[in-house]
């Protein structure tokens, strides 16, 4: 855990807690199942914020962000911008944030609760493929060879192409990115009406957490994300959303939309 006795540790706690609150806001809005270890001692949701290990020779062994049966581990050092940016560039990723980690790893937990534990395999496999493919081998192949040519046509990110579990977790994270950002835009009354491009107009006049479909979300998200990216570039910053939503990806988001809508607890 971050050392709360130091200012750096306090700053890490603050950033980690902020990202965690954003995650739980979405889980609570949708009333998605999130039992803790008291309610489910085996697979309940619990978080571990891990510090890197410093060896006797001074070398650093990075902690690993991941998920296993409800236990979500987050590398605390990635609360520091420099460390996280170094990880992003070394892994050739266009986007890497604490909130993205929380949402992605929770996607694995949600798969356990809503797909595996409810025996919803047929619908999942029809959209994402067969998760019985050897996971360890699939990741090894991905890290050795990269994503397959043309992955952008079917996947939201290169990492999503590694294995159906990662595809699901990535799509879950992106669904949360889209819905939560659209809700924020709605709260601030943000609309997009670019001159000479009427087809790119957008106004979020509905509750994104109660959207009728993924298409409704994407129709507003694409123009809004283009505008946000353009503003970022005007400030000399990277795109906030450097992703393309192909038709197969939108179909996966629709699967996510229906899965979440059908899983809300009373």
Secondary structure by P-SEA (a helix, b strand, c coil): ccccccaaaaaaaaaaaaaaaaaaaaaaaaccccccccccccccbbbbbbbbbbccccbbbbbbbbccccbbbcccccccaaaaaaaaaaaccccccaaaaaaaaaaaaaaacccccccaaaaaaaccccccccaaaaaaaaaacccccccccccccccccccaaaaaaaaaaaaaaaaaaaaaaaaabbbbbcccccccbbbccccccccccaaaaaaaaaaaaaaaaaaaaaacccccccccccaaaaaaaaaaaaaaaacccc
